[in-house]
Amino acid sequence: MREGRSSSSPGRLTEIRIRGLGAIDDVTLELGPGLTVVTGETGAGKTMVVSGLTLLFGGRADQGRVRANGRAGVEGRLALPPDSPVWQRAADAGADPDDDGSLILARTISAEGRSRAFLGGRSVPVGVVSELAESLLAVHGQTDQLRLSRPAEQRRALDRYAGAEHLALLDRYREAHDRWRAAAADLDRRRSQARELAQAADVLRHGLEEIDAASPEPGEDEALDTQVKRLSDADALRAAADEARMALVGDVTGDLGGGEVPQDATSALAIAERALAASDDPTLVLLAQDLADAVAVVSDVAGQLAGYVADLDADPARLAEVLDRRALLTGLTRKYADVGEGLDGVLAWADDARRRLSELDVSDEALEELAAARDAARAEVDDLGGRISAGRRAAADGFAAEVGRELAGLAMKSARVSFAIETDPDDPGPDGLDQVALLLAAHPGAPARPVHKGASGGELSRVMLAIEVVFAGADPVPVMVFDEVDAGVGGQAAGEIGRRLAQLARQHQVVVVTHLAQVAAFADTHLVVDKSPDTGAGVTATDIRAVEADDRVRELARMLSGLADSDTGQAHARELLAVAAEARG
């Protein structure tokens, strides 16, 4: 670990393995703390390292990058402090730490586009890994330069700089804005469609009156079906119960018609029980007790049968009443429930109708209440919007000054950065009352213009990097990845970009894909991507290796002159390394 580096790192990626992705067959990268650079010839597969990291942390799976063997995979090992919030989220997903205390992530993708994610040995939804990535990884590429050119992103950067209290105020504003827009839209709808809404409300009220008049109870339709069957089959049910009771206990009360009946079960069991009880054999005595218990069970069942018969109602009037009630509920079901829902569907329709009635109310009282809610929300929007505008204006000068200082260190000493904030209190937007534009005057005498119009590609790269450096101290993301953000930059500016990336690496683990030797010279870890034709497989194979000492000098010389063995190039490379070492010290 480099001297001066924070000992309380929020975590880092120690290892990544990439298989079957693009030109990469199977490579493992060991990533150290601080600044790691990835270099190599154009087309060797440097960007596959970034693609692998993006895929690992929940990025979109591009099946077009899967090699001919039909499956790609990326695995990563994270070293995290014990108090990292990532551990709790991982535990919630069922993940376990590895034997060395690290957390392992994995992602696979097939040639058909099927993708799976794994966390701590458990299969998890990709969304879980994406959620973790928000607090673990930030990837910046040339597309971020396009993102930075959008006014919405410039406003977002200013809000972020303004601090946590400002962002909390902005959240409150957005909630109030949503309430205001919803209330205003609802009020306009009710006023413009008053007649249609009133007619729809009449239909709902009629249905509710019909349902409320019937007062159905949950499950009542099933209970009525049971009653109808019992009342319709009362004679047959009584005969079956009487026959069973007579077989169990006989006609002991004379209410079963008298006459000769066969021996009943209770009498037969009693005879058997007495025969066994009279024996001196212990086994037979125990069996006699079992028979006595059986007599008790049979007598209990017979009693329940007698009660069942007594409760049977063969009253035709009661049957007609139940049938009428069932017909009424069946009619409601046909009108208000979907097929198969039964009476529960009727009750659900009624609940939904009551809710919808409140939204269809076009009475004067309802419209006045809704207008009052709209006006109250708008007043809150105006108040919060004004406070947010003031916060942005207060933060703009400080933010621009800090970015300007960073740009001065990136060989843009004469550049001036400022913000143009136009406030329109009559047209509140979802993010406030302001239109925000980041302006850049690249040299003295140049007018301040929107950054995407007044900056070249290289200047835009440096503006983005300057903003990242300004935010670095407060950014909780431990791993930052930059994919050729130094494109279009050279000379002194390239060296300053390397210096600034090294500065970022004091608080973060920084991985940079670069084509500039001036940037690569500042690395703590230097990885080189090599490619070689694999004629047997008909594809290009890629390998990634760490370089040190003379091998690193040769790689820097190649980047400088295209000739790794050039004495002049190697001398220049050693000079760059010495300058970078002195600057970092």
Backbone torsions as a table, in degrees:
resi	resn	phi	psi	omega
1	MET	NA	134.8	-176.6
2	ARG	-69.8	144.3	177.3
3	GLU	-61.5	144.4	179.8
4	GLY	89.0	-8.4	-178.9
5	ARG	-79.1	141.3	-178.4
6	SER	-59.9	136.7	177.9
7	SER	-86.1	-10.4	-178.8
8	SER	-106.3	53.2	-178.3
9	SER	-62.9	139.8	178.7
10	PRO	-74.0	0.5	178.7
11	GLY	128.1	164.9	179.1
12	ARG	-158.2	165.5	176.3
13	LEU	-92.9	117.8	-175.5
14	THR	-92.9	-24.1	-175.1
15	GLU	-156.7	144.6	173.9
16	ILE	-141.3	134.1	177.0
17	ARG	-117.5	130.7	-178.7
18	ILE	-120.9	129.4	-179.1
19	ARG	-130.3	129.8	170.8
20	GLY	65.7	27.7	-177.6
21	LEU	-111.7	117.8	-179.1
22	GLY	57.6	-128.1	-179.9
23	ALA	-82.5	-4.3	-176.2
24	ILE	-89.2	124.6	176.6
25	ASP	-85.2	-61.9	179.7
26	ASP	-161.0	106.5	178.6
27	VAL	-133.7	152.1	176.3
28	THR	-124.3	127.8	-179.9
29	LEU	-110.2	127.7	172.3
30	GLU	-98.6	118.7	-174.8
31	LEU	-103.9	125.6	178.2
32	GLY	-90.2	176.3	174.8
33	PRO	-71.1	168.2	177.5
34	GLY	80.5	-140.1	-172.8
35	LEU	-101.6	121.6	174.2
36	THR	-112.4	128.3	176.1
37	VAL	-112.0	147.2	176.9
38	VAL	-120.6	120.6	-179.0
39	THR	-127.3	171.5	178.9
40	GLY	157.2	169.4	-179.6
41	GLU	-63.0	154.1	174.7
42	THR	-59.5	131.1	179.7
43	GLY	87.1	0.1	-178.5
44	ALA	-74.4	-21.7	179.1
45	GLY	115.0	22.3	-179.6
46	LYS	-59.0	-42.5	-176.6
47	THR	-68.1	-15.9	176.5
48	MET	-66.4	-24.8	175.4
49	VAL	-65.0	-45.5	177.5
50	VAL	-66.4	-41.6	178.2
51	SER	-60.8	-40.1	178.1
52	GLY	-64.2	-42.9	177.5
53	LEU	-63.4	-43.3	179.6
54	THR	-62.9	-43.0	178.4
55	LEU	-63.7	-43.4	-178.2
56	LEU	-58.6	-38.6	-175.7
57	PHE	-97.8	33.0	168.6
58	GLY	93.0	9.0	179.4
59	GLY	-69.1	169.6	-177.8
60	ARG	-64.2	134.6	-179.4
61	ALA	-86.1	116.4	-179.2
62	ASP	-100.0	105.4	-176.9
63	GLN	-64.9	-20.1	178.7
64	GLY	-67.2	-15.7	179.8
65	ARG	-92.0	-3.1	-178.5
66	VAL	-77.2	133.2	-178.6
67	ARG	-71.0	175.1	-171.9
68	ALA	-63.1	-21.0	-179.3
69	ASN	-72.0	-7.9	169.6
70	GLY	93.3	0.2	179.4
71	ARG	-152.5	134.9	175.5
72	ALA	-119.5	153.8	-180.0
73	GLY	-152.7	149.6	176.5
74	VAL	-134.3	133.3	176.4
75	GLU	-125.7	143.3	179.3
76	GLY	-139.2	149.6	179.4
77	ARG	-118.8	123.2	-178.4
78	LEU	-107.5	130.7	170.8
79	ALA	-100.0	116.7	-174.4
80	LEU	-125.5	145.1	175.8
81	PRO	-68.1	156.4	-176.7
82	PRO	-59.5	-28.1	-176.9
83	ASP	-92.4	9.5	179.6
84	SER	-66.0	132.7	178.1
85	PRO	-63.5	-16.0	178.5
86	VAL	-61.2	-34.3	-178.3
87	TRP	-61.7	-42.0	-178.8
88	GLN	-65.0	-42.9	179.1
89	ARG	-65.5	-37.9	178.3
90	ALA	-65.5	-40.2	178.2
91	ALA	-64.2	-38.9	177.7
92	ASP	-60.6	-30.5	179.7
93	ALA	-86.7	1.7	179.1
94	GLY	85.8	11.6	-177.1
95	ALA	-81.4	151.6	178.0
96	ASP	-122.9	148.1	175.1
97	PRO	-70.0	156.2	176.4
98	ASP	-74.9	174.3	-176.8
99	ASP	-58.8	-31.3	-179.4
100	ASP	-89.7	7.4	177.8
101	GLY	87.8	2.2	179.0
102	SER	-87.7	168.3	177.8
103	LEU	-112.7	126.3	-176.3
104	ILE	-104.0	129.8	174.0
105	LEU	-111.5	150.1	176.0
106	ALA	-149.8	150.9	178.3
107	ARG	-145.7	136.2	176.7
108	THR	-124.7	153.1	176.9
109	ILE	-145.3	134.5	179.5
110	SER	-95.7	167.0	179.0
111	ALA	-64.4	-21.5	177.5
112	GLU	-83.7	-4.8	177.9
113	GLY	98.2	-1.4	178.2
114	ARG	-72.5	137.1	-174.5
115	SER	-131.4	142.2	176.2
116	ARG	-135.3	149.1	179.0
117	ALA	-124.0	147.1	-179.9
118	PHE	-133.7	142.2	-179.8
119	LEU	-138.1	118.5	179.4
120	GLY	56.6	37.0	177.9
121	GLY	84.2	-0.3	-179.9
122	ARG	-113.8	139.8	173.7
123	SER	-72.1	130.0	-177.6
124	VAL	-134.8	157.8	172.8
125	PRO	-62.2	146.6	179.4
126	VAL	-58.2	-31.0	179.3
127	GLY	-59.9	-30.4	178.3
128	VAL	-65.6	-44.9	179.4
129	VAL	-66.3	-39.4	177.6
130	SER	-61.1	-39.0	178.2
131	GLU	-63.6	-43.0	178.0
132	LEU	-64.5	-35.5	-177.2
133	ALA	-60.4	-29.5	-178.6
134	GLU	-60.4	-29.3	-179.7
135	SER	-106.5	5.6	-176.8
136	LEU	-119.2	-36.5	-166.2
137	LEU	-139.3	139.4	170.5
138	ALA	-130.4	123.8	-179.3
139	VAL	-108.6	127.9	-180.0
140	HIS	-123.9	125.8	178.4
141	GLY	-133.6	-169.4	-179.3
142	GLN	-65.7	-23.5	175.7
143	THR	-66.0	-26.5	178.1
144	ASP	-66.8	-26.9	175.6
145	GLN	-64.3	-39.5	175.6
146	LEU	-65.7	-39.2	179.4
147	ARG	-62.8	-42.1	-178.7
148	LEU	-64.7	-22.9	-179.3
149	SER	-76.2	-10.5	-179.0
150	ARG	-84.4	132.5	179.5
151	PRO	-55.5	-35.7	-180.0
152	ALA	-61.9	-38.7	178.8
153	GLU	-70.8	-35.5	178.0
154	GLN	-66.4	-40.9	175.9
155	ARG	-63.8	-39.9	-179.7
156	ARG	-63.8	-39.8	178.0
157	ALA	-63.7	-41.4	178.6
158	LEU	-64.4	-42.9	178.2
159	ASP	-61.6	-40.8	179.1
160	ARG	-62.4	-40.6	179.7
161	TYR	-66.5	-33.2	-176.5
162	ALA	-65.5	-19.5	171.1
163	GLY	109.6	174.2	-172.7
164	ALA	-65.1	-41.1	-179.4
165	GLU	-64.2	-38.6	177.8
166	HIS	-64.1	-42.6	-180.0
167	LEU	-66.1	-36.7	176.5
168	ALA	-65.1	-39.0	177.0
169	LEU	-63.6	-37.8	179.3
170	LEU	-66.3	-37.5	176.6
171	ASP	-62.7	-42.4	177.9
172	ARG	-63.4	-40.1	177.9
173	TYR	-60.0	-46.3	-177.8
174	ARG	-61.7	-39.7	177.5
175	GLU	-63.3	-44.6	179.0
176	ALA	-64.9	-39.2	178.9
177	HIS	-62.8	-42.1	177.9
178	ASP	-62.2	-42.6	179.3
179	ARG	-63.7	-42.7	-179.3
180	TRP	-63.3	-47.8	-179.0
181	ARG	-64.1	-40.3	-179.2
182	ALA	-66.1	-44.1	-179.5
183	ALA	-66.1	-41.1	179.6
184	ALA	-64.6	-43.2	179.9
185	ALA	-65.1	-40.6	179.7
186	ASP	-64.9	-42.4	179.9
187	LEU	-64.4	-44.0	178.0
188	ASP	-61.5	-41.1	-179.5
189	ARG	-63.4	-44.5	-177.6
190	ARG	-67.2	-37.0	-178.9
191	ARG	-72.6	-40.2	-175.9
192	SER	-79.4	-21.5	-177.7
193	GLN	-120.5	33.5	-173.1
194	ALA	-57.2	-46.4	-176.6
195	ARG	-65.8	-45.6	-179.9
196	GLU	-63.0	-41.6	-179.4
197	LEU	-67.0	-38.4	179.0
198	ALA	-64.4	-40.0	178.1
199	GLN	-65.6	-42.2	177.8
200	ALA	-63.4	-38.0	178.4
201	ALA	-65.1	-37.6	178.0
202	ASP	-61.2	-41.4	178.3
203	VAL	-62.3	-43.8	179.5
204	LEU	-65.3	-42.3	-179.6
205	ARG	-63.7	-41.2	178.3
206	HIS	-59.4	-45.1	179.3
207	GLY	-63.7	-42.0	179.0
208	LEU	-64.5	-39.8	178.5
209	GLU	-61.9	-41.5	-179.9
210	GLU	-64.6	-42.6	-180.0
211	ILE	-70.0	-43.8	-179.2
212	ASP	-64.1	-34.2	178.1
213	ALA	-63.5	-35.2	179.3
214	ALA	-79.8	-25.0	179.9
215	SER	48.5	56.4	180.0
216	PRO	-68.7	149.7	177.6
217	GLU	-111.1	147.4	178.0
218	PRO	-55.8	130.0	178.1
219	GLY	79.8	2.0	-176.3
220	GLU	-65.4	-34.6	-179.2
221	ASP	-62.5	-40.5	178.5
222	GLU	-68.0	-39.2	178.3
223	ALA	-63.9	-38.9	178.6
224	LEU	-66.1	-39.3	176.7
225	ASP	-58.6	-41.0	178.8
226	THR	-65.4	-43.0	179.6
227	GLN	-64.2	-41.6	179.9
228	VAL	-60.7	-44.5	-179.4
229	LYS	-62.8	-42.2	-178.5
230	ARG	-68.0	-43.5	-179.5
231	LEU	-67.8	-37.3	-179.4
232	SER	-69.2	-32.3	-175.8
233	ASP	-106.9	24.2	-173.3
234	ALA	-57.3	-47.1	-177.7
235	ASP	-63.1	-45.2	-179.7
236	ALA	-65.5	-39.1	179.4
237	LEU	-66.8	-39.3	178.9
238	ARG	-64.1	-43.3	-179.8
239	ALA	-61.7	-42.2	-179.8
240	ALA	-64.3	-43.4	-179.4
241	ALA	-66.4	-41.2	179.8
242	ASP	-64.3	-42.5	-179.8
243	GLU	-61.7	-43.3	179.1
244	ALA	-65.4	-40.6	-178.9
245	ARG	-66.9	-39.5	179.8
246	MET	-65.2	-36.7	178.2
247	ALA	-67.1	-27.6	-178.5
248	LEU	-84.5	-45.7	-173.5
249	VAL	-125.9	-2.6	-177.4
250	GLY	77.3	-177.0	-178.6
251	ASP	-91.5	66.9	-173.3
252	VAL	-72.0	-22.2	-177.6
253	THR	-104.8	-8.5	-178.6
254	GLY	78.0	8.1	-177.6
255	ASP	-93.4	7.1	-179.7
256	LEU	-106.1	10.9	173.7
257	GLY	106.5	-6.8	177.3
258	GLY	67.3	-155.8	179.8
259	GLY	79.6	-179.1	-179.1
260	GLU	-80.3	131.8	178.3
261	VAL	-127.8	149.7	177.5
262	PRO	-67.1	163.4	-179.8
263	GLN	-58.7	133.1	-177.5
264	ASP	-84.1	165.0	-177.0
265	ALA	-64.0	-37.9	-178.0
266	THR	-63.5	-44.2	-179.9
267	SER	-64.7	-42.7	-179.7
268	ALA	-63.6	-42.2	178.8
269	LEU	-65.0	-37.4	179.9
270	ALA	-65.0	-41.0	178.8
271	ILE	-62.0	-46.1	179.6
272	ALA	-62.7	-39.0	-178.4
273	GLU	-65.2	-42.5	-179.6
274	ARG	-66.3	-37.3	-179.7
275	ALA	-63.5	-41.8	-179.3
276	LEU	-75.4	-33.5	-178.5
277	ALA	-68.0	-26.4	-179.1
278	ALA	-74.9	-11.5	-178.1
279	SER	-80.9	153.5	176.5
280	ASP	-90.7	-3.1	-177.5
281	ASP	-77.0	125.7	-176.8
282	PRO	-60.1	-35.5	-179.4
283	THR	-65.1	-43.8	-179.9
284	LEU	-67.9	-33.3	178.1
285	VAL	-64.5	-40.7	178.1
286	LEU	-65.1	-40.4	177.7
287	LEU	-65.4	-34.2	176.9
288	ALA	-61.5	-37.7	178.1
289	GLN	-65.4	-38.7	176.8
290	ASP	-61.4	-39.5	178.7
291	LEU	-66.6	-37.0	177.5
292	ALA	-62.5	-39.6	176.4
293	ASP	-64.3	-38.7	179.7
294	ALA	-64.2	-38.8	177.2
295	VAL	-59.2	-41.7	-180.0
296	ALA	-64.0	-41.8	179.4
297	VAL	-63.4	-44.9	-179.6
298	VAL	-62.3	-42.0	179.4
299	SER	-63.1	-38.5	179.4
300	ASP	-64.8	-44.9	178.4
301	VAL	-61.4	-40.6	179.1
302	ALA	-62.4	-39.1	177.6
303	GLY	-64.1	-41.0	178.1
304	GLN	-65.3	-35.9	177.2
305	LEU	-64.8	-39.2	178.4
306	ALA	-62.6	-41.8	178.0
307	GLY	-65.6	-38.8	178.0
308	TYR	-60.1	-44.8	-180.0
309	VAL	-64.3	-39.4	-178.9
310	ALA	-64.9	-31.4	-178.1
311	ASP	-84.8	-12.6	179.8
312	LEU	-64.6	132.9	-177.6
313	ASP	-116.8	114.0	179.4
314	ALA	-101.5	19.3	-176.7
315	ASP	-68.6	115.6	179.5
316	PRO	-60.5	-32.9	179.8
317	ALA	-65.5	-39.9	178.6
318	ARG	-65.8	-40.6	178.1
319	LEU	-60.9	-42.4	179.4
320	ALA	-64.0	-38.2	179.0
321	GLU	-63.8	-43.4	-179.7
322	VAL	-67.4	-40.5	178.7
323	LEU	-62.8	-39.4	178.3
324	ASP	-64.4	-42.2	179.9
325	ARG	-64.2	-41.1	179.5
326	ARG	-65.7	-37.9	178.7
327	ALA	-64.5	-39.3	178.4
328	LEU	-61.8	-47.0	-179.3
329	LEU	-68.4	-33.8	177.0
330	THR	-63.9	-38.9	177.2
331	GLY	-62.9	-41.8	177.2
332	LEU	-63.7	-39.8	-178.9
333	THR	-63.3	-41.5	179.9
334	ARG	-65.3	-31.7	-176.8
335	LYS	-84.5	-35.5	-166.8
336	TYR	-120.6	-6.1	-178.3
337	ALA	-118.4	150.0	174.4
338	ASP	-74.6	161.4	-178.1
339	VAL	-58.8	130.1	177.3
340	GLY	90.2	-10.1	-176.9
341	GLU	-83.8	-27.7	-179.7
342	GLY	67.7	-153.9	-176.5
343	LEU	-65.7	-28.4	177.4
344	ASP	-60.5	-35.1	177.4
345	GLY	-65.5	-36.0	177.2
346	VAL	-64.0	-46.6	-179.4
347	LEU	-64.9	-37.2	177.5
348	ALA	-66.0	-39.7	177.8
349	TRP	-61.6	-40.1	-179.6
350	ALA	-64.8	-42.5	178.4
351	ASP	-62.0	-43.6	-179.8
352	ASP	-67.0	-37.1	179.8
353	ALA	-63.5	-40.9	178.9
354	ARG	-63.0	-39.8	178.0
355	ARG	-65.9	-44.3	-177.8
356	ARG	-67.5	-30.7	178.6
357	LEU	-59.8	-37.1	-179.9
358	SER	-66.3	-25.5	179.6
359	GLU	-87.4	-13.0	-177.8
360	LEU	-103.4	0.4	-176.1
361	ASP	-67.9	117.7	179.3
362	VAL	-116.1	22.9	176.8
363	SER	-69.7	160.0	179.9
364	ASP	-58.5	-39.8	-178.8
365	GLU	-63.5	-43.8	-179.0
366	ALA	-66.0	-40.8	-179.5
367	LEU	-67.8	-37.5	177.8
368	GLU	-65.9	-40.1	179.6
369	GLU	-65.6	-41.1	179.8
370	LEU	-68.2	-38.7	177.4
371	ALA	-63.5	-38.6	178.5
372	ALA	-65.0	-39.7	178.1
373	ALA	-65.6	-39.8	177.7
374	ARG	-62.1	-46.8	-177.6
375	ASP	-66.0	-37.7	178.8
376	ALA	-65.2	-41.7	178.5
377	ALA	-65.6	-38.7	179.7
378	ARG	-66.2	-38.8	178.0
379	ALA	-62.6	-38.1	178.0
380	GLU	-68.3	-38.9	177.0
381	VAL	-60.0	-45.2	-179.3
382	ASP	-62.8	-44.0	-178.3
383	ASP	-64.7	-51.7	-178.6
384	LEU	-66.4	-38.7	179.5
385	GLY	-61.3	-40.4	177.3
386	GLY	-63.8	-40.8	179.6
387	ARG	-67.3	-37.1	178.3
388	ILE	-66.8	-41.4	177.5
389	SER	-60.3	-43.0	178.6
390	ALA	-63.0	-40.1	178.9
391	GLY	-64.6	-39.4	178.8
392	ARG	-65.6	-43.0	-179.9
393	ARG	-65.3	-36.3	179.0
394	ALA	-68.8	-33.5	-177.7
395	ALA	-84.0	-22.7	-170.7
396	ALA	-61.5	-45.0	-177.0
397	ASP	-64.2	-44.1	-179.6
398	GLY	-65.1	-41.5	-179.9
399	PHE	-64.1	-47.2	-179.4
400	ALA	-61.9	-38.7	-179.4
401	ALA	-65.2	-42.5	-179.6
402	GLU	-66.8	-42.5	177.8
403	VAL	-64.3	-38.7	178.6
404	GLY	-62.1	-39.9	178.6
405	ARG	-64.2	-40.1	177.5
406	GLU	-65.8	-39.3	179.3
407	LEU	-65.0	-34.2	176.9
408	ALA	-60.9	-36.7	177.1
409	GLY	-77.3	-8.9	179.0
410	LEU	-106.3	32.7	177.1
411	ALA	63.0	32.8	172.3
412	MET	-129.6	55.5	-173.4
413	LYS	-62.5	-29.9	-175.7
414	SER	-92.1	-3.5	-177.0
415	ALA	-72.4	141.6	175.9
416	ARG	-121.4	131.5	179.5
417	VAL	-113.8	138.9	177.6
418	SER	-151.6	171.0	177.7
419	PHE	-119.0	137.5	170.1
420	ALA	-104.4	120.3	-178.4
421	ILE	-119.8	114.2	178.3
422	GLU	-108.3	121.8	-175.8
423	THR	-107.4	130.9	177.3
424	ASP	-127.3	93.4	-177.7
425	PRO	-65.2	-15.8	-179.1
426	ASP	-86.1	-7.0	-178.0
427	ASP	-135.7	71.3	-178.7
428	PRO	-65.7	131.7	176.5
429	GLY	-101.0	175.5	-178.8
430	PRO	-65.9	-16.5	-179.8
431	ASP	-118.4	18.1	176.4
432	GLY	127.0	-169.6	-177.5
433	LEU	-95.8	1.6	-166.0
434	ASP	-112.6	147.2	162.3
435	GLN	-104.4	122.6	-174.5
436	VAL	-114.2	134.0	177.0
437	ALA	-134.1	132.5	175.2
438	LEU	-87.7	122.8	-175.9
439	LEU	-108.8	147.1	178.9
440	LEU	-134.0	127.9	167.7
441	ALA	-109.0	104.9	-168.8
442	ALA	-69.7	-23.8	-178.6
443	HIS	-153.7	162.2	-177.5
444	PRO	-57.0	136.8	179.6
445	GLY	88.7	-14.4	179.0
446	ALA	-79.6	140.1	177.5
447	PRO	-70.7	149.8	176.0
448	ALA	-73.5	120.5	-177.9
449	ARG	-125.2	157.7	175.0
450	PRO	-50.7	139.6	-168.0
451	VAL	-59.8	-32.6	-178.6
452	HIS	-76.6	-13.1	176.8
453	LYS	-102.3	-29.0	-174.6
454	GLY	-100.0	4.2	-176.8
455	ALA	-124.6	141.8	172.0
456	SER	-76.0	175.4	179.4
457	GLY	-60.5	-42.7	179.2
458	GLY	-66.2	-40.7	178.6
459	GLU	-65.4	-38.5	178.6
460	LEU	-64.7	-37.2	175.4
461	SER	-59.8	-43.3	-178.2
462	ARG	-70.4	-36.3	176.5
463	VAL	-61.9	-44.3	179.8
464	MET	-62.5	-44.4	179.5
465	LEU	-63.6	-39.9	178.3
466	ALA	-60.7	-42.2	178.4
467	ILE	-62.8	-41.5	178.8
468	GLU	-62.6	-40.1	179.2
469	VAL	-64.8	-39.6	178.8
470	VAL	-60.8	-39.9	-177.2
471	PHE	-83.6	-11.8	-167.4
472	ALA	-57.6	-41.6	-175.8
473	GLY	-62.4	-31.2	-176.7
474	ALA	-98.5	-8.3	-175.2
475	ASP	-78.7	122.8	-177.8
476	PRO	-80.0	-8.4	-176.7
477	VAL	-69.2	122.2	-174.9
478	PRO	-78.7	-25.8	-174.5
479	VAL	-118.3	123.5	176.8
480	MET	-118.6	134.3	-179.5
481	VAL	-121.3	129.0	178.5
482	PHE	-120.0	122.0	-177.8
483	ASP	-106.0	96.6	176.3
484	GLU	51.3	44.0	175.6
485	VAL	-72.9	-7.3	179.1
486	ASP	-93.6	13.0	179.2
487	ALA	-60.4	137.5	178.7
488	GLY	80.6	8.5	-178.0
489	VAL	-114.6	147.2	176.6
490	GLY	-156.8	-178.8	175.3
491	GLY	62.0	-140.4	-176.6
492	GLN	-61.4	-37.1	-179.0
493	ALA	-60.8	-35.4	179.7
494	ALA	-62.9	-43.7	178.3
495	GLY	-63.4	-37.4	179.4
496	GLU	-69.4	-33.1	175.6
497	ILE	-64.0	-42.7	176.8
498	GLY	-59.3	-41.4	179.5
499	ARG	-62.8	-43.4	-178.8
500	ARG	-68.7	-37.9	176.8
501	LEU	-64.0	-38.6	176.3
502	ALA	-64.4	-34.6	176.3
503	GLN	-65.5	-43.0	175.8
504	LEU	-58.5	-35.7	-175.1
505	ALA	-72.2	-4.8	174.5
506	ARG	-74.1	-27.8	178.0
507	GLN	-109.7	-10.9	-174.6
508	HIS	-137.3	161.1	165.2
509	GLN	-87.1	121.5	-174.5
510	VAL	-117.3	127.5	176.7
511	VAL	-116.2	125.9	-174.6
512	VAL	-127.2	125.6	168.4
513	VAL	-93.0	120.2	-172.8
514	THR	-141.9	157.1	173.5
515	HIS	-114.5	7.1	-175.9
516	LEU	-105.6	124.9	177.7
517	ALA	-65.0	-32.9	-179.7
518	GLN	-62.6	-31.3	176.5
519	VAL	-79.6	-45.5	-176.6
520	ALA	-61.5	-27.1	-177.8
521	ALA	-64.8	-20.6	-177.6
522	PHE	-87.6	0.6	-171.3
523	ALA	-72.0	146.3	166.7
524	ASP	-82.3	-35.2	177.7
525	THR	-130.5	129.2	-177.4
526	HIS	-117.6	117.2	178.8
527	LEU	-109.9	136.7	-179.3
528	VAL	-117.1	131.1	177.2
529	VAL	-97.2	120.6	178.7
530	ASP	-112.6	147.7	175.8
531	LYS	-127.4	148.9	176.7
532	SER	-147.8	140.0	-178.8
533	PRO	-68.0	134.7	176.1
534	ASP	-108.9	87.1	-172.4
535	THR	-64.3	-28.0	-179.9
536	GLY	-66.0	-40.0	-178.5
537	ALA	-92.4	-13.6	179.7
538	GLY	76.3	19.8	-179.7
539	VAL	-133.1	172.4	176.0
540	THR	-96.1	128.8	179.1
541	ALA	-97.0	143.3	-179.0
542	THR	-123.0	138.3	175.7
543	ASP	-127.0	151.3	178.4
544	ILE	-126.8	128.3	-177.7
545	ARG	-135.3	151.0	175.5
546	ALA	-86.3	137.9	179.8
547	VAL	-119.5	144.5	177.7
548	GLU	-141.4	167.4	172.5
549	ALA	49.4	-125.8	-174.3
550	ASP	-64.8	-36.1	178.9
551	ASP	-62.3	-37.1	178.9
552	ARG	-69.4	-39.7	177.3
553	VAL	-60.5	-42.3	180.0
554	ARG	-63.4	-40.1	-180.0
555	GLU	-66.6	-42.3	177.4
556	LEU	-64.4	-38.3	177.7
557	ALA	-63.4	-40.2	176.9
558	ARG	-61.6	-41.7	-179.6
559	MET	-66.4	-33.0	-177.5
560	LEU	-78.4	-43.2	-170.9
561	SER	-125.8	-8.5	-175.6
562	GLY	83.3	-1.5	-178.3
563	LEU	-124.8	105.7	-176.5
564	ALA	-66.1	-28.4	-175.7
565	ASP	-98.6	8.4	179.4
566	SER	-68.8	127.6	178.3
567	ASP	-61.7	-41.1	179.8
568	THR	-64.9	-44.7	179.2
569	GLY	-62.2	-41.1	180.0
570	GLN	-67.9	-36.7	177.4
571	ALA	-64.0	-42.2	177.2
572	HIS	-63.3	-39.0	180.0
573	ALA	-63.1	-44.1	179.4
574	ARG	-64.1	-36.0	178.0
575	GLU	-64.7	-42.3	177.8
576	LEU	-61.2	-43.6	179.5
577	LEU	-62.1	-40.0	179.6
578	ALA	-66.2	-43.4	179.4
579	VAL	-63.1	-42.6	-179.7
580	ALA	-65.7	-40.7	179.4
581	ALA	-63.4	-41.4	178.7
582	GLU	-65.6	-41.8	-179.8
583	ALA	-64.2	-40.6	179.8
584	ARG	-70.2	-32.8	-179.6
585	GLY	-68.3	NA	NA
